Amino acid sequence: MSLSALSIHAVQMASETADEPAVSPYLIGAIALAILLGLLLALISFGGGREHS
């Protein structure tokens, strides 16, 4: 089997499985939101007890 035939077969196989993502985009967004909210909470709690000069 030639290299071009292998690459065409690989593209066809990838296009058949590309309909659904492996991980839900909503799950990735929820994880990113949780990380950012956690960092925001840490920033607020760290800066909350400091006096301003």
All heavy atoms as atom14 arrays in JSON, in Angstrom:
{
  "sequence": "MSLSALSIHAVQMASETADEPAVSPYLIGAIALAILLGLLLALISFGGGREHS",
  "atom14_mask": [
    [1, 1, 1, 1, 1, 1, 1, 1, 0, 0, 0, 0, 0, 0],
    [1, 1, 1, 1, 1, 1, 0, 0, 0, 0, 0, 0, 0, 0],
    [1, 1, 1, 1, 1, 1, 1, 1, 0, 0, 0, 0, 0, 0],
    [1, 1, 1, 1, 1, 1, 0, 0, 0, 0, 0, 0, 0, 0],
    [1, 1, 1, 1, 1, 0, 0, 0, 0, 0, 0, 0, 0, 0],
    [1, 1, 1, 1, 1, 1, 1, 1, 0, 0, 0, 0, 0, 0],
    [1, 1, 1, 1, 1, 1, 0, 0, 0, 0, 0, 0, 0, 0],
    [1, 1, 1, 1, 1, 1, 1, 1, 0, 0, 0, 0, 0, 0],
    [1, 1, 1, 1, 1, 1, 1, 1, 1, 1, 0, 0, 0, 0],
    [1, 1, 1, 1, 1, 0, 0, 0, 0, 0, 0, 0, 0, 0],
    [1, 1, 1, 1, 1, 1, 1, 0, 0, 0, 0, 0, 0, 0],
    [1, 1, 1, 1, 1, 1, 1, 1, 1, 0, 0, 0, 0, 0],
    [1, 1, 1, 1, 1, 1, 1, 1, 0, 0, 0, 0, 0, 0],
    [1, 1, 1, 1, 1, 0, 0, 0, 0, 0, 0, 0, 0, 0],
    [1, 1, 1, 1, 1, 1, 0, 0, 0, 0, 0, 0, 0, 0],
    [1, 1, 1, 1, 1, 1, 1, 1, 1, 0, 0, 0, 0, 0],
    [1, 1, 1, 1, 1, 1, 1, 0, 0, 0, 0, 0, 0, 0],
    [1, 1, 1, 1, 1, 0, 0, 0, 0, 0, 0, 0, 0, 0],
    [1, 1, 1, 1, 1, 1, 1, 1, 0, 0, 0, 0, 0, 0],
    [1, 1, 1, 1, 1, 1, 1, 1, 1, 0, 0, 0, 0, 0],
    [1, 1, 1, 1, 1, 1, 1, 0, 0, 0, 0, 0, 0, 0],
    [1, 1, 1, 1, 1, 0, 0, 0, 0, 0, 0, 0, 0, 0],
    [1, 1, 1, 1, 1, 1, 1, 0, 0, 0, 0, 0, 0, 0],
    [1, 1, 1, 1, 1, 1, 0, 0, 0, 0, 0, 0, 0, 0],
    [1, 1, 1, 1, 1, 1, 1, 0, 0, 0, 0, 0, 0, 0],
    [1, 1, 1, 1, 1, 1, 1, 1, 1, 1, 1, 1, 0, 0],
    [1, 1, 1, 1, 1, 1, 1, 1, 0, 0, 0, 0, 0, 0],
    [1, 1, 1, 1, 1, 1, 1, 1, 0, 0, 0, 0, 0, 0],
    [1, 1, 1, 1, 0, 0, 0, 0, 0, 0, 0, 0, 0, 0],
    [1, 1, 1, 1, 1, 0, 0, 0, 0, 0, 0, 0, 0, 0],
    [1, 1, 1, 1, 1, 1, 1, 1, 0, 0, 0, 0, 0, 0],
    [1, 1, 1, 1, 1, 0, 0, 0, 0, 0, 0, 0, 0, 0],
    [1, 1, 1, 1, 1, 1, 1, 1, 0, 0, 0, 0, 0, 0],
    [1, 1, 1, 1, 1, 0, 0, 0, 0, 0, 0, 0, 0, 0],
    [1, 1, 1, 1, 1, 1, 1, 1, 0, 0, 0, 0, 0, 0],
    [1, 1, 1, 1, 1, 1, 1, 1, 0, 0, 0, 0, 0, 0],
    [1, 1, 1, 1, 1, 1, 1, 1, 0, 0, 0, 0, 0, 0],
    [1, 1, 1, 1, 0, 0, 0, 0, 0, 0, 0, 0, 0, 0],
    [1, 1, 1, 1, 1, 1, 1, 1, 0, 0, 0, 0, 0, 0],
    [1, 1, 1, 1, 1, 1, 1, 1, 0, 0, 0, 0, 0, 0],
    [1, 1, 1, 1, 1, 1, 1, 1, 0, 0, 0, 0, 0, 0],
    [1, 1, 1, 1, 1, 0, 0, 0, 0, 0, 0, 0, 0, 0],
    [1, 1, 1, 1, 1, 1, 1, 1, 0, 0, 0, 0, 0, 0],
    [1, 1, 1, 1, 1, 1, 1, 1, 0, 0, 0, 0, 0, 0],
    [1, 1, 1, 1, 1, 1, 0, 0, 0, 0, 0, 0, 0, 0],
    [1, 1, 1, 1, 1, 1, 1, 1, 1, 1, 1, 0, 0, 0],
    [1, 1, 1, 1, 0, 0, 0, 0, 0, 0, 0, 0, 0, 0],
    [1, 1, 1, 1, 0, 0, 0, 0, 0, 0, 0, 0, 0, 0],
    [1, 1, 1, 1, 0, 0, 0, 0, 0, 0, 0, 0, 0, 0],
    [1, 1, 1, 1, 1, 1, 1, 1, 1, 1, 1, 0, 0, 0],
    [1, 1, 1, 1, 1, 1, 1, 1, 1, 0, 0, 0, 0, 0],
    [1, 1, 1, 1, 1, 1, 1, 1, 1, 1, 0, 0, 0, 0],
    [1, 1, 1, 1, 1, 1, 0, 0, 0, 0, 0, 0, 0, 0]
  ],
  "atom14_positions": [
    [[0.86, -1.18, 0.0], [0.0, 0.0, 0.0], [0.91, 1.24, 0.0], [1.84, 1.33, 0.77], [-0.91, -0.03, 1.22], [-2.03, 0.98, 1.17], [-3.14, 0.84, 2.57], [-4.45, -0.1, 1.84], [0.0, 0.0, 0.0], [0.0, 0.0, 0.0], [0.0, 0.0, 0.0], [0.0, 0.0, 0.0], [0.0, 0.0, 0.0], [0.0, 0.0, 0.0]],
    [[0.6, 2.18, -0.86], [1.45, 3.36, -0.97], [1.15, 4.36, 0.14], [0.16, 4.25, 0.85], [1.25, 4.02, -2.33], [-0.06, 4.55, -2.4], [0.0, 0.0, 0.0], [0.0, 0.0, 0.0], [0.0, 0.0, 0.0], [0.0, 0.0, 0.0], [0.0, 0.0, 0.0], [0.0, 0.0, 0.0], [0.0, 0.0, 0.0], [0.0, 0.0, 0.0]],
    [[2.03, 5.32, 0.27], [1.88, 6.33, 1.31], [0.65, 7.19, 1.08], [-0.07, 7.54, 2.03], [3.13, 7.21, 1.35], [3.18, 8.27, 2.44], [3.09, 7.61, 3.8], [4.44, 9.09, 2.33], [0.0, 0.0, 0.0], [0.0, 0.0, 0.0], [0.0, 0.0, 0.0], [0.0, 0.0, 0.0], [0.0, 0.0, 0.0], [0.0, 0.0, 0.0]],
    [[0.34, 7.52, -0.17], [-0.85, 8.34, -0.45], [-2.13, 7.56, -0.13], [-3.09, 8.14, 0.38], [-0.85, 8.8, -1.9], [-0.89, 7.69, -2.77], [0.0, 0.0, 0.0], [0.0, 0.0, 0.0], [0.0, 0.0, 0.0], [0.0, 0.0, 0.0], [0.0, 0.0, 0.0], [0.0, 0.0, 0.0], [0.0, 0.0, 0.0], [0.0, 0.0, 0.0]],
    [[-2.14, 6.27, -0.4], [-3.32, 5.47, -0.07], [-3.49, 5.38, 1.45], [-4.62, 5.43, 1.96], [-3.2, 4.08, -0.67], [0.0, 0.0, 0.0], [0.0, 0.0, 0.0], [0.0, 0.0, 0.0], [0.0, 0.0, 0.0], [0.0, 0.0, 0.0], [0.0, 0.0, 0.0], [0.0, 0.0, 0.0], [0.0, 0.0, 0.0], [0.0, 0.0, 0.0]],
    [[-2.39, 5.26, 2.18], [-2.46, 5.23, 3.64], [-2.97, 6.55, 4.21], [-3.77, 6.57, 5.14], [-1.09, 4.9, 4.24], [-0.65, 3.45, 4.15], [0.78, 3.3, 4.64], [-1.58, 2.57, 4.94], [0.0, 0.0, 0.0], [0.0, 0.0, 0.0], [0.0, 0.0, 0.0], [0.0, 0.0, 0.0], [0.0, 0.0, 0.0], [0.0, 0.0, 0.0]],
    [[-2.5, 7.65, 3.64], [-2.94, 8.95, 4.15], [-4.42, 9.19, 3.83], [-5.15, 9.75, 4.65], [-2.08, 10.07, 3.57], [-2.2, 10.11, 2.16], [0.0, 0.0, 0.0], [0.0, 0.0, 0.0], [0.0, 0.0, 0.0], [0.0, 0.0, 0.0], [0.0, 0.0, 0.0], [0.0, 0.0, 0.0], [0.0, 0.0, 0.0], [0.0, 0.0, 0.0]],
    [[-4.87, 8.76, 2.66], [-6.3, 8.9, 2.33], [-7.14, 8.04, 3.27], [-8.18, 8.48, 3.76], [-6.54, 8.51, 0.85], [-5.93, 9.58, -0.07], [-8.02, 8.35, 0.56], [-5.94, 9.2, -1.53], [0.0, 0.0, 0.0], [0.0, 0.0, 0.0], [0.0, 0.0, 0.0], [0.0, 0.0, 0.0], [0.0, 0.0, 0.0], [0.0, 0.0, 0.0]],
    [[-6.68, 6.85, 3.57], [-7.41, 5.98, 4.5], [-7.44, 6.59, 5.9], [-8.46, 6.53, 6.57], [-6.74, 4.6, 4.53], [-7.42, 3.62, 5.43], [-8.67, 3.14, 5.18], [-7.01, 3.07, 6.59], [-9.01, 2.32, 6.16], [-8.01, 2.25, 7.03], [0.0, 0.0, 0.0], [0.0, 0.0, 0.0], [0.0, 0.0, 0.0], [0.0, 0.0, 0.0]],
    [[-6.35, 7.19, 6.34], [-6.31, 7.81, 7.66], [-7.27, 9.0, 7.74], [-7.94, 9.2, 8.75], [-4.89, 8.25, 7.98], [0.0, 0.0, 0.0], [0.0, 0.0, 0.0], [0.0, 0.0, 0.0], [0.0, 0.0, 0.0], [0.0, 0.0, 0.0], [0.0, 0.0, 0.0], [0.0, 0.0, 0.0], [0.0, 0.0, 0.0], [0.0, 0.0, 0.0]],
    [[-7.35, 9.79, 6.67], [-8.27, 10.93, 6.65], [-9.71, 10.45, 6.68], [-10.56, 11.03, 7.37], [-7.99, 11.82, 5.41], [-9.1, 12.82, 5.19], [-6.65, 12.51, 5.54], [0.0, 0.0, 0.0], [0.0, 0.0, 0.0], [0.0, 0.0, 0.0], [0.0, 0.0, 0.0], [0.0, 0.0, 0.0], [0.0, 0.0, 0.0], [0.0, 0.0, 0.0]],
    [[-10.01, 9.39, 5.96], [-11.36, 8.85, 5.97], [-11.74, 8.32, 7.34], [-12.86, 8.52, 7.82], [-11.5, 7.75, 4.92], [-11.51, 8.27, 3.51], [-11.49, 7.16, 2.49], [-11.23, 6.0, 2.82], [-11.74, 7.5, 1.23], [0.0, 0.0, 0.0], [0.0, 0.0, 0.0], [0.0, 0.0, 0.0], [0.0, 0.0, 0.0], [0.0, 0.0, 0.0]],
    [[-10.83, 7.66, 8.01], [-11.1, 7.14, 9.35], [-11.27, 8.28, 10.35], [-12.12, 8.23, 11.22], [-9.97, 6.21, 9.81], [-9.88, 4.93, 9.01], [-11.38, 3.93, 9.12], [-11.32, 3.45, 10.82], [0.0, 0.0, 0.0], [0.0, 0.0, 0.0], [0.0, 0.0, 0.0], [0.0, 0.0, 0.0], [0.0, 0.0, 0.0], [0.0, 0.0, 0.0]],
    [[-10.49, 9.34, 10.21], [-10.6, 10.48, 11.12], [-11.9, 11.23, 10.9], [-12.51, 11.72, 11.85], [-9.4, 11.41, 10.93], [0.0, 0.0, 0.0], [0.0, 0.0, 0.0], [0.0, 0.0, 0.0], [0.0, 0.0, 0.0], [0.0, 0.0, 0.0], [0.0, 0.0, 0.0], [0.0, 0.0, 0.0], [0.0, 0.0, 0.0], [0.0, 0.0, 0.0]],
    [[-12.35, 11.31, 9.67], [-13.59, 12.04, 9.4], [-14.81, 11.27, 9.91], [-15.82, 11.87, 10.26], [-13.74, 12.33, 7.91], [-13.91, 11.12, 7.19], [0.0, 0.0, 0.0], [0.0, 0.0, 0.0], [0.0, 0.0, 0.0], [0.0, 0.0, 0.0], [0.0, 0.0, 0.0], [0.0, 0.0, 0.0], [0.0, 0.0, 0.0], [0.0, 0.0, 0.0]],
    [[-14.72, 9.95, 9.98], [-15.83, 9.16, 10.5], [-15.96, 9.31, 12.01], [-17.06, 9.31, 12.55], [-15.64, 7.7, 10.15], [-15.81, 7.39, 8.67], [-15.5, 5.95, 8.34], [-15.2, 5.18, 9.27], [-15.55, 5.6, 7.16], [0.0, 0.0, 0.0], [0.0, 0.0, 0.0], [0.0, 0.0, 0.0], [0.0, 0.0, 0.0], [0.0, 0.0, 0.0]],
    [[-14.85, 9.44, 12.71], [-14.89, 9.53, 14.17], [-14.91, 10.97, 14.66], [-14.99, 11.2, 15.86], [-13.68, 8.81, 14.78], [-12.49, 9.42, 14.29], [-13.69, 7.34, 14.42], [0.0, 0.0, 0.0], [0.0, 0.0, 0.0], [0.0, 0.0, 0.0], [0.0, 0.0, 0.0], [0.0, 0.0, 0.0], [0.0, 0.0, 0.0], [0.0, 0.0, 0.0]],
    [[-14.86, 11.94, 13.79], [-14.78, 13.34, 14.2], [-16.15, 13.95, 14.49], [-16.24, 15.13, 14.78], [-14.06, 14.16, 13.14], [0.0, 0.0, 0.0], [0.0, 0.0, 0.0], [0.0, 0.0, 0.0], [0.0, 0.0, 0.0], [0.0, 0.0, 0.0], [0.0, 0.0, 0.0], [0.0, 0.0, 0.0], [0.0, 0.0, 0.0], [0.0, 0.0, 0.0]],
    [[-17.22, 13.18, 14.4], [-18.55, 13.72, 14.62], [-18.77, 14.12, 16.07], [-19.34, 15.16, 16.35], [-19.62, 12.71, 14.2], [-19.63, 12.49, 12.69], [-19.16, 13.39, 11.97], [-20.09, 11.43, 12.26], [0.0, 0.0, 0.0], [0.0, 0.0, 0.0], [0.0, 0.0, 0.0], [0.0, 0.0, 0.0], [0.0, 0.0, 0.0], [0.0, 0.0, 0.0]],
    [[-18.33, 13.3, 17.01], [-18.48, 13.61, 18.43], [-17.11, 13.8, 19.06], [-16.23, 12.98, 18.86], [-19.21, 12.47, 19.14], [-20.7, 12.46, 18.91], [-21.39, 11.46, 19.82], [-20.92, 11.28, 20.95], [-22.37, 10.88, 19.38], [0.0, 0.0, 0.0], [0.0, 0.0, 0.0], [0.0, 0.0, 0.0], [0.0, 0.0, 0.0], [0.0, 0.0, 0.0]],
    [[-16.94, 14.86, 19.85], [-15.65, 15.03, 20.52], [-15.48, 13.99, 21.63], [-16.46, 13.49, 22.19], [-15.73, 16.45, 21.08], [-17.17, 16.75, 21.17], [-17.84, 15.96, 20.08], [0.0, 0.0, 0.0], [0.0, 0.0, 0.0], [0.0, 0.0, 0.0], [0.0, 0.0, 0.0], [0.0, 0.0, 0.0], [0.0, 0.0, 0.0], [0.0, 0.0, 0.0]],
    [[-14.24, 13.68, 21.96], [-13.97, 12.69, 23.0], [-14.41, 13.2, 24.37], [-14.92, 12.43, 25.18], [-12.49, 12.35, 23.01], [0.0, 0.0, 0.0], [0.0, 0.0, 0.0], [0.0, 0.0, 0.0], [0.0, 0.0, 0.0], [0.0, 0.0, 0.0], [0.0, 0.0, 0.0], [0.0, 0.0, 0.0], [0.0, 0.0, 0.0], [0.0, 0.0, 0.0]],
    [[-14.21, 14.49, 24.61], [-14.61, 15.1, 25.88], [-15.58, 16.23, 25.56], [-15.37, 16.99, 24.61], [-13.37, 15.66, 26.62], [-13.77, 16.3, 27.94], [-12.35, 14.57, 26.86], [0.0, 0.0, 0.0], [0.0, 0.0, 0.0], [0.0, 0.0, 0.0], [0.0, 0.0, 0.0], [0.0, 0.0, 0.0], [0.0, 0.0, 0.0], [0.0, 0.0, 0.0]],
    [[-16.64, 16.34, 26.35], [-17.65, 17.35, 26.1], [-17.09, 18.76, 26.28], [-16.38, 19.01, 27.25], [-18.81, 17.14, 27.08], [-19.73, 18.19, 26.97], [0.0, 0.0, 0.0], [0.0, 0.0, 0.0], [0.0, 0.0, 0.0], [0.0, 0.0, 0.0], [0.0, 0.0, 0.0], [0.0, 0.0, 0.0], [0.0, 0.0, 0.0], [0.0, 0.0, 0.0]],
    [[-17.38, 19.66, 25.35], [-16.91, 21.04, 25.51], [-17.49, 21.71, 26.76], [-16.85, 22.57, 27.35], [-17.41, 21.74, 24.24], [-17.7, 20.65, 23.28], [-18.03, 19.44, 24.07], [0.0, 0.0, 0.0], [0.0, 0.0, 0.0], [0.0, 0.0, 0.0], [0.0, 0.0, 0.0], [0.0, 0.0, 0.0], [0.0, 0.0, 0.0], [0.0, 0.0, 0.0]],
    [[-18.69, 21.29, 27.17], [-19.27, 21.85, 28.38], [-18.47, 21.44, 29.61], [-18.33, 22.21, 30.56], [-20.73, 21.39, 28.53], [-21.62, 21.97, 27.45], [-22.14, 21.16, 26.45], [-21.91, 23.32, 27.44], [-22.95, 21.7, 25.46], [-22.73, 23.87, 26.45], [-23.24, 23.05, 25.48], [-24.04, 23.58, 24.5], [0.0, 0.0, 0.0], [0.0, 0.0, 0.0]],
    [[-17.93, 20.23, 29.61], [-17.1, 19.77, 30.72], [-15.81, 20.58, 30.79], [-15.39, 21.0, 31.88], [-16.79, 18.28, 30.58], [-15.91, 17.67, 31.65], [-16.61, 17.73, 33.01], [-15.57, 16.24, 31.3], [0.0, 0.0, 0.0], [0.0, 0.0, 0.0], [0.0, 0.0, 0.0], [0.0, 0.0, 0.0], [0.0, 0.0, 0.0], [0.0, 0.0, 0.0]],
    [[-15.19, 20.83, 29.66], [-13.97, 21.63, 29.63], [-14.26, 23.05, 30.11], [-13.49, 23.63, 30.89], [-13.38, 21.67, 28.2], [-13.04, 20.26, 27.73], [-12.17, 22.58, 28.12], [-11.95, 19.58, 28.53], [0.0, 0.0, 0.0], [0.0, 0.0, 0.0], [0.0, 0.0, 0.0], [0.0, 0.0, 0.0], [0.0, 0.0, 0.0], [0.0, 0.0, 0.0]],
    [[-15.38, 23.62, 29.68], [-15.75, 24.97, 30.12], [-16.03, 25.02, 31.61], [-15.65, 25.98, 32.29], [0.0, 0.0, 0.0], [0.0, 0.0, 0.0], [0.0, 0.0, 0.0], [0.0, 0.0, 0.0], [0.0, 0.0, 0.0], [0.0, 0.0, 0.0], [0.0, 0.0, 0.0], [0.0, 0.0, 0.0], [0.0, 0.0, 0.0], [0.0, 0.0, 0.0]],
    [[-16.69, 23.99, 32.14], [-16.98, 23.96, 33.58], [-15.7, 23.84, 34.4], [-15.56, 24.5, 35.44], [-17.92, 22.79, 33.89], [0.0, 0.0, 0.0], [0.0, 0.0, 0.0], [0.0, 0.0, 0.0], [0.0, 0.0, 0.0], [0.0, 0.0, 0.0], [0.0, 0.0, 0.0], [0.0, 0.0, 0.0], [0.0, 0.0, 0.0], [0.0, 0.0, 0.0]],
    [[-14.77, 23.04, 33.94], [-13.49, 22.91, 34.64], [-12.72, 24.23, 34.6], [-12.17, 24.67, 35.62], [-12.66, 21.76, 34.04], [-13.33, 20.43, 34.36], [-11.23, 21.78, 34.56], [-12.72, 19.24, 33.65], [0.0, 0.0, 0.0], [0.0, 0.0, 0.0], [0.0, 0.0, 0.0], [0.0, 0.0, 0.0], [0.0, 0.0, 0.0], [0.0, 0.0, 0.0]],
    [[-12.69, 24.88, 33.45], [-11.99, 26.17, 33.33], [-12.65, 27.22, 34.22], [-11.95, 28.0, 34.88], [-11.98, 26.62, 31.87], [0.0, 0.0, 0.0], [0.0, 0.0, 0.0], [0.0, 0.0, 0.0], [0.0, 0.0, 0.0], [0.0, 0.0, 0.0], [0.0, 0.0, 0.0], [0.0, 0.0, 0.0], [0.0, 0.0, 0.0], [0.0, 0.0, 0.0]],
    [[-13.97, 27.24, 34.26], [-14.68, 28.19, 35.1], [-14.39, 27.94, 36.57], [-14.17, 28.88, 37.34], [-16.19, 28.11, 34.83], [-17.07, 29.06, 35.64], [-16.73, 30.51, 35.31], [-18.53, 28.77, 35.39], [0.0, 0.0, 0.0], [0.0, 0.0, 0.0], [0.0, 0.0, 0.0], [0.0, 0.0, 0.0], [0.0, 0.0, 0.0], [0.0, 0.0, 0.0]],
    [[-14.38, 26.67, 36.98], [-14.09, 26.34, 38.38], [-12.68, 26.76, 38.77], [-12.45, 27.29, 39.86], [-14.28, 24.83, 38.6], [0.0, 0.0, 0.0], [0.0, 0.0, 0.0], [0.0, 0.0, 0.0], [0.0, 0.0, 0.0], [0.0, 0.0, 0.0], [0.0, 0.0, 0.0], [0.0, 0.0, 0.0], [0.0, 0.0, 0.0], [0.0, 0.0, 0.0]],
    [[-11.71, 26.55, 37.87], [-10.33, 26.96, 38.15], [-10.25, 28.48, 38.29], [-9.63, 29.0, 39.23], [-9.38, 26.45, 37.04], [-9.25, 24.93, 37.14], [-8.01, 27.11, 37.14], [-8.51, 24.31, 35.98], [0.0, 0.0, 0.0], [0.0, 0.0, 0.0], [0.0, 0.0, 0.0], [0.0, 0.0, 0.0], [0.0, 0.0, 0.0], [0.0, 0.0, 0.0]],
    [[-10.86, 29.21, 37.37], [-10.81, 30.67, 37.42], [-11.52, 31.22, 38.64], [-11.03, 32.17, 39.28], [-11.39, 31.25, 36.14], [-10.55, 31.04, 34.88], [-11.3, 31.53, 33.66], [-9.21, 31.71, 35.01], [0.0, 0.0, 0.0], [0.0, 0.0, 0.0], [0.0, 0.0, 0.0], [0.0, 0.0, 0.0], [0.0, 0.0, 0.0], [0.0, 0.0, 0.0]],
    [[-12.66, 30.65, 39.01], [-13.37, 31.1, 40.2], [-12.57, 30.78, 41.46], [-12.56, 31.58, 42.41], [-14.76, 30.49, 40.27], [-15.77, 31.04, 39.27], [-17.09, 30.27, 39.37], [-16.0, 32.52, 39.45], [0.0, 0.0, 0.0], [0.0, 0.0, 0.0], [0.0, 0.0, 0.0], [0.0, 0.0, 0.0], [0.0, 0.0, 0.0], [0.0, 0.0, 0.0]],
    [[-11.9, 29.64, 41.48], [-11.04, 29.3, 42.6], [-9.88, 30.27, 42.75], [-9.53, 30.68, 43.86], [0.0, 0.0, 0.0], [0.0, 0.0, 0.0], [0.0, 0.0, 0.0], [0.0, 0.0, 0.0], [0.0, 0.0, 0.0], [0.0, 0.0, 0.0], [0.0, 0.0, 0.0], [0.0, 0.0, 0.0], [0.0, 0.0, 0.0], [0.0, 0.0, 0.0]],
    [[-9.28, 30.63, 41.62], [-8.18, 31.61, 41.66], [-8.68, 32.99, 42.09], [-7.99, 33.7, 42.83], [-7.51, 31.7, 40.28], [-6.67, 30.5, 39.88], [-6.23, 30.62, 38.43], [-5.47, 30.35, 40.78], [0.0, 0.0, 0.0], [0.0, 0.0, 0.0], [0.0, 0.0, 0.0], [0.0, 0.0, 0.0], [0.0, 0.0, 0.0], [0.0, 0.0, 0.0]],
    [[-9.88, 33.36, 41.66], [-10.46, 34.64, 42.06], [-10.74, 34.65, 43.56], [-10.46, 35.65, 44.24], [-11.73, 34.91, 41.27], [-12.43, 36.25, 41.53], [-11.53, 37.4, 41.12], [-13.74, 36.31, 40.79], [0.0, 0.0, 0.0], [0.0, 0.0, 0.0], [0.0, 0.0, 0.0], [0.0, 0.0, 0.0], [0.0, 0.0, 0.0], [0.0, 0.0, 0.0]],
    [[-11.27, 33.56, 44.08], [-11.53, 33.44, 45.51], [-10.23, 33.51, 46.31], [-10.17, 34.18, 47.35], [-12.27, 32.14, 45.81], [-12.65, 31.89, 47.26], [-13.66, 32.94, 47.73], [-13.21, 30.51, 47.42], [0.0, 0.0, 0.0], [0.0, 0.0, 0.0], [0.0, 0.0, 0.0], [0.0, 0.0, 0.0], [0.0, 0.0, 0.0], [0.0, 0.0, 0.0]],
    [[-9.19, 32.86, 45.83], [-7.88, 32.92, 46.49], [-7.33, 34.35, 46.48], [-6.76, 34.81, 47.47], [-6.9, 31.96, 45.82], [0.0, 0.0, 0.0], [0.0, 0.0, 0.0], [0.0, 0.0, 0.0], [0.0, 0.0, 0.0], [0.0, 0.0, 0.0], [0.0, 0.0, 0.0], [0.0, 0.0, 0.0], [0.0, 0.0, 0.0], [0.0, 0.0, 0.0]],
    [[-7.48, 35.05, 45.39], [-7.0, 36.42, 45.29], [-7.73, 37.33, 46.26], [-7.12, 38.15, 46.96], [-7.17, 36.93, 43.86], [-6.76, 38.38, 43.59], [-5.26, 38.53, 43.75], [-7.21, 38.81, 42.22], [0.0, 0.0, 0.0], [0.0, 0.0, 0.0], [0.0, 0.0, 0.0], [0.0, 0.0, 0.0], [0.0, 0.0, 0.0], [0.0, 0.0, 0.0]],
    [[-9.05, 37.19, 46.33], [-9.85, 38.03, 47.22], [-9.54, 37.72, 48.68], [-9.39, 38.62, 49.5], [-11.35, 37.85, 46.91], [-11.66, 38.48, 45.55], [-12.21, 38.48, 48.0], [-13.05, 38.21, 45.05], [0.0, 0.0, 0.0], [0.0, 0.0, 0.0], [0.0, 0.0, 0.0], [0.0, 0.0, 0.0], [0.0, 0.0, 0.0], [0.0, 0.0, 0.0]],
    [[-9.39, 36.43, 49.01], [-9.11, 36.07, 50.41], [-7.7, 36.48, 50.81], [-7.46, 36.84, 51.96], [-9.32, 34.57, 50.63], [-8.38, 33.83, 49.88], [0.0, 0.0, 0.0], [0.0, 0.0, 0.0], [0.0, 0.0, 0.0], [0.0, 0.0, 0.0], [0.0, 0.0, 0.0], [0.0, 0.0, 0.0], [0.0, 0.0, 0.0], [0.0, 0.0, 0.0]],
    [[-6.76, 36.43, 49.89], [-5.4, 36.84, 50.21], [-5.31, 38.34, 50.4], [-4.64, 38.83, 51.3], [-4.45, 36.41, 49.09], [-3.04, 36.84, 49.3], [-2.25, 36.24, 50.26], [-2.48, 37.85, 48.54], [-0.93, 36.64, 50.46], [-1.18, 38.26, 48.73], [-0.39, 37.64, 49.7], [0.0, 0.0, 0.0], [0.0, 0.0, 0.0], [0.0, 0.0, 0.0]],
    [[-5.99, 39.1, 49.58], [-5.91, 40.56, 49.66], [-6.89, 41.17, 50.62], [-6.83, 42.36, 50.91], [0.0, 0.0, 0.0], [0.0, 0.0, 0.0], [0.0, 0.0, 0.0], [0.0, 0.0, 0.0], [0.0, 0.0, 0.0], [0.0, 0.0, 0.0], [0.0, 0.0, 0.0], [0.0, 0.0, 0.0], [0.0, 0.0, 0.0], [0.0, 0.0, 0.0]],
    [[-7.81, 40.39, 51.17], [-8.83, 40.92, 52.04], [-8.32, 41.42, 53.39], [-8.84, 42.35, 53.96], [0.0, 0.0, 0.0], [0.0, 0.0, 0.0], [0.0, 0.0, 0.0], [0.0, 0.0, 0.0], [0.0, 0.0, 0.0], [0.0, 0.0, 0.0], [0.0, 0.0, 0.0], [0.0, 0.0, 0.0], [0.0, 0.0, 0.0], [0.0, 0.0, 0.0]],
    [[-7.27, 40.8, 53.93], [-6.78, 41.16, 55.24], [-5.66, 42.18, 55.24], [-5.15, 42.55, 56.29], [0.0, 0.0, 0.0], [0.0, 0.0, 0.0], [0.0, 0.0, 0.0], [0.0, 0.0, 0.0], [0.0, 0.0, 0.0], [0.0, 0.0, 0.0], [0.0, 0.0, 0.0], [0.0, 0.0, 0.0], [0.0, 0.0, 0.0], [0.0, 0.0, 0.0]],
    [[-5.29, 42.69, 54.11], [-4.17, 43.63, 54.05], [-4.67, 45.06, 54.22], [-5.71, 45.42, 53.72], [-3.44, 43.5, 52.71], [-2.96, 42.09, 52.46], [-2.23, 42.03, 51.17], [-0.84, 41.72, 51.49], [0.15, 41.81, 50.65], [-0.06, 42.22, 49.43], [1.36, 41.5, 51.0], [0.0, 0.0, 0.0], [0.0, 0.0, 0.0], [0.0, 0.0, 0.0]],
    [[-3.85, 45.82, 54.9], [-4.18, 47.26, 55.06], [-3.65, 48.01, 53.85], [-2.63, 47.68, 53.28], [-3.53, 47.79, 56.32], [-4.11, 47.2, 57.59], [-3.51, 47.84, 58.82], [-2.89, 48.92, 58.7], [-3.65, 47.26, 59.9], [0.0, 0.0, 0.0], [0.0, 0.0, 0.0], [0.0, 0.0, 0.0], [0.0, 0.0, 0.0], [0.0, 0.0, 0.0]],
    [[-4.36, 49.08, 53.51], [-3.95, 49.91, 52.39], [-3.22, 51.12, 52.93], [-3.62, 51.73, 53.93], [-5.18, 50.35, 51.57], [-5.92, 49.2, 50.99], [-5.47, 48.51, 49.89], [-7.08, 48.59, 51.35], [-6.32, 47.54, 49.6], [-7.31, 47.57, 50.49], [0.0, 0.0, 0.0], [0.0, 0.0, 0.0], [0.0, 0.0, 0.0], [0.0, 0.0, 0.0]],
    [[-2.14, 51.47, 52.29], [-1.37, 52.62, 52.77], [-1.69, 53.88, 52.0], [-2.23, 53.88, 50.94], [0.12, 52.33, 52.65], [0.47, 51.98, 51.34], [0.0, 0.0, 0.0], [0.0, 0.0, 0.0], [0.0, 0.0, 0.0], [0.0, 0.0, 0.0], [0.0, 0.0, 0.0], [0.0, 0.0, 0.0], [0.0, 0.0, 0.0], [0.0, 0.0, 0.0]]
  ]
}
